[in-house]
Amino acid sequence: MKINLQGITDPLNRKQWEEKGYSLPRYDIAQMVKDTRERPFWIHFGAGSLFRAFHAVIAQNLLNEGKLDRGILVAEGFDYEIIEKMYAPHDNLGIAVTLKADGTIDKKIVGSIAEALPLDSGDNMAFAQLKDIFASDSLQMATFTITEKGYSLTDAEGELLRDVAADFTAEPKSPASYMGKIASLLYARYCAGEKPLAMVSTDNCSHNGDKLYAAAAAFAKAWVENKKTDKGFQKYIDSEKVSFPWSMIDKITPRPDASVEKILHADGVEELEPVITSKNTYTAPFVNAEETEYLVIEDDFPNGRPKLEEGGVLFTERETVDKAEKMKVCTCLNPLHTCLAVFGCLLGYHRISDEMQDEALVRLVEKAGCQEGLPAAADPGILNPKEFLDTVLKIRLPNPFMPDTPQRIATDTSQKLAVRFGETIKAYQASEVLNVGDLQMIPLVFAGWLRYLLAVDDNGIPFELSPDPLLDTLRPRMAKLKLGDTDVEKIIRPIMENEEIFGVNLYRIGMADKVCGYFRELSAGSGAVRRTLEKYVIGNII
């Protein structure tokens, strides 16, 4: 059983797949590819697991139902090896494995990707093809899953990235930076007649459409100022012809897991071996993800759009998207992930679901979500915050078949705290009935993160911190401390004062003493993390 077109279209092979419980495409893939190339309507940037498990599956379901007649074009701009070593050998097919909380799994061969291209301006043929796609009348939307860092034009010091600085002063013909390439494709659409298009970020970050717009607009402005394009291009980006909708996306998609590979291999599926690229991307012919998923998009599509609502996408106005995003990111999901990431690393866990068997950690996320987060949660109307939170606590996080790790979620924590907890603190400050002084779990998590930065677990054993852009700044400071130190405030004070990290100055809001006190207890010695958690979380039952 091979994952390629011959492997799923030959009647005998197809029967084997179906007998093993795999859902197969029910449409003519060759005809879909032909029609998509002739009249492209959807291109996606970012060929990773989330796209393959979510966007591509939405298209697949609608193609199966006859509600779409064309598929998706995908472009990968960070790691071209994904296209070369994973998409091409498998004819752009992949297996989407849905891991359900009841232990059952859904296995689906996804064939909705009509073509996969490198977003490589050095590949003249591929980049010319992408420009032709962007010049097409039929193109309605470009979607993105390139991570929040993908939209950045500056480094940690606020200086322009080298490729971006070079692209600003060069012709838009073949830029080197990711966003420069996107701006170049938009310029191709502008030159083809200022055709309308929706540029839809579906990355998991606040006001994602604004981040995409800011990058595109910065390039348009620079190129106009440096006389590389006419003034009309900048006006085009700022006009109603090009939209940058906001969206809220939610689907946990860990990297391909060995346990899932074992299941597929037992079915007889061949050539499943994952590939680790030279850029350290971990990719495989399959993706594994949870069943629960949400995609809420601002309904602003200047060139029309497919009826993706028939595939479960929720279209609404910008204000509702904002509330849905805040509900998820600031109160009902992401903060709980950070709670489990920080303390999971300290307590030696390697599965989020295993943490949800630990009474202290269960109490922690229940209190952080229900007791402290929910009272400040935005209510988007189209999703009920209490029901959303209940699903997170009772189904999603405890799902033993989801191979997600605290180490993965701990990545870039310094960039997440301001949104995941700072916004709730601000909501408490602005409220007439809520009191910042009543918050107990949020400062405990802040202290837990500071304890995590010591890079020593609760048994006193060193461990490797997950990647974070501020580690080079934070680690030398925190390395001055060791377990058992009590004179800690002068070391951690500059961090607690940093509004960029926490969203607020912890001293100004009166939370610093509480965080500092928790930190002393958490770092008192081996076993102190467990003792402190049980003291403040179990000792004060809801």
C-alpha positions, 0 to 999 in steps of 0.5 A, a space after each residue: 500500500 503506497 501513498 501515490 496516485 497509482 497506489 490509490 487509483 488501481 482498483 486492487 490497491 484501492 480495495 486494500 486501502 478501503 478494507 483497512 478502513 481508509 477513506 479515499 478521494 471520491 473525485 477524479 484527481 486528474 481532472 481536479 488538478 487540470 481544472 485547478 491549474 486552469 482556474 486557480 481559486 485558492 493558494 495556500 502558503 505554508 505546507 506544514 502539518 496544520 495545513 495538511 490536517 485542516 485546510 486540505 481536509 476541508 477542501 477534500 470533504 467538499 470535493 467529495 461532496 461535489 461542492 468544490 470542483 477544484 483543489 488547493 495550490 500550496 507553496 512552501 517558502 521556509 523549507 523547500 525540502 518539504 516539497 522535494 522530499 515529501 510532497 513530490 514522492 507521494 504525488 501531493 497525497 498524504 494521510 490525515 489521521 484524526 485521533 479521537 478521545 474515545 480511542 478510535 481513529 479516522 484515516 483519510 487519504 487526502 488528495 485535494 492538493 492540486 500542486 505544490 510549489 517552492 516559494 523560491 525566487 531563485 527557481 525561475 520556473 516555479 516563481 513565474 508559475 506563482 506569478 501566473 497564478 496571482 495574475 489569474 482572474 479566478 484567484 479568490 484567496 491566498 491563505 497562510 500558516 507560516 507562524 507569527 514569525 513569518 510575517 516579521 520584517 525586523 530582528 529582536 532589536 527592531 532592525 530590518 532583517 538583512 534580506 528585507 533591507 536588501 529587498 526594500 531597495 531592489 526590484 520586486 522581480 526576485 526578492 529573497 525574504 519571505 514577505 518580499 516574495 509575497 509582496 512581489 506576487 501581489 505586485 504581479 496581480 497589480 500589474 495584471 490589472 489591479 485584480 481583487 484578492 483576499 489575503 487570509 492569514 490563518 496563523 495562530 496569532 492575534 489580529 493576524 490579518 493586520 500582521 500580514 497587511 503591515 508586511 505587505 504595506 511596508 514593502 509597497 511603501 519602500 518600493 514606491 519610495 525607492 522608485 521600484 514601483 509606481 505609486 499605484 501599487 501602494 494605493 492598491 494594497 491600501 484599497 478595498 481590492 485587497 483585503 486582509 481578514 482576521 481569523 481565529 484558528 484552533 486545531 492541535 496538530 503535533 508533529 507526526 508521531 511514532 505511535 501513529 506511524 506504527 498503526 499505519 505500518 501495521 495496516 501495510 502502508 509503505 514508505 512511512 519514514 519521516 524526513 528531517 530536513 536540513 532546516 530541522 523540519 520534521 515531516 512525514 507522509 502522514 499528519 496526526 491531529 485532534 478531532 476538535 477544530 475551529 476556523 472563524 474568518 472575517 467575511 471580506 473577500 473582494 473577489 468572492 469566495 467558495 462556500 467553505 461554511 459548508 465545510 465547517 468554516 465560520 464566516 462573520 464580522 471582524 468584531 466577532 473574530 476578535 472576540 473568538 480569538 481573545 476567548 481562545 488565546 487569552 482565556 479558554 485554551 492557550 493559557 492552559 497550554 502554557 500552564 501545562 507546558 511550564 510545569 510539565 517540563 519542570 515535572 518531567 512530563 512528555 505528554 500533555 495528556 499524561 499531565 491531565 492525570 496529575 491532580 495538581 495540574 488538573 486543578 491548576 488548569 481548572 482554576 486558571 480557566 474556570 475561576 480566573 479566565 472565564 470571568 474575563 472571557 470575551 463572548 463571541 456569540 458564535 462560540 460559547 466560552 463555557 462550552 469551549 472551555 469544558 471541551 478543552 478540559 474534559 476532551 481535548 487536553 486529556 485525550 490520551 491519543 494526542 501525542 502533544 508535548 509540553 516541550 513543544 508548547 513551551 517554545 517562545 513562551 516569552 512571546 506568549 505570556 503578554 497575550 495569554 495572561 496579560 490581556 486577562 490581567 488588563 480585563 481585571 484592571 478595567 472591570 468594576 467587579 473583578 480584582 487583580 489582587 484575587 488572581 492566584 494562578 496567573 502569578 503562580 504560572 509567571 513564577 513557574 516560568 521563571 523557575 523553568 528558566 533555571 533549566 533544572 527540573 524538580 529533581 534538580 536535574 538540568 534539562 534543555 529549554 525549548 527555543 525562545 528568542 529571549 533566551 540569550 537575554 534571560 538565561 545569563 540573568 537566571 543562571 546567577 540563581 541556583 536552587 535554595 537561593 532566597 535573595 532572588 528579587 534583585 535578579 528577577 526584578 528587571 524581568 518582572 518589570 518588562 511589559 513586553 513579556 507580561 503585557 503589564 509591569 508586575 510591580 505597577 499592578 501589585 503582583 510582583 511580590 506574589 510572583 516573587 514569593 511563589 518563585 522562592 517557594 518553587 525554587 527552594 530545592 528538589 521537590 519544591 515545585 511539587 510541594 508548592 503546586 499542591 500547597 496552592 492548588 490542591 490545598 485550596 480546592 475550588 
